[in-house]
Amino acid sequence: GIAIDKDANEIYVADGYGNRRVIVFDATTLAYKRHWGGYGKRPDDDKQPPYDPAAAPQHQFGNPVHCIKIADDGLVYVCDRSQDRIQVF
């Protein structure tokens, strides 16, 4: 998924089919700006264990991270389908 923050002139990409991260680019130049993984940490693209509702939440995104939305208040919502959660940044 892709979301555009017009006010900040940024493009957010849910890069989750091959990787496990969110990447942000400048909307005009497409220059890389920043990226992060689950809980805002440095991403780990290694395969994660299967979701276990009895276990502590995993600190990385599962796969796929396939949707991203920016709310009117500027919060970024990221779907982490395989981990059965939505993370908000």
Protein Blocks (a to p, Z undefined) as FASTA:
>chain_A
ZZddfknopacdddfklmccdddddfklopafbdcdehhiacdfbdcddddfkbccdfbd
cdddfbdcddfkopacdddfknopacdZZ
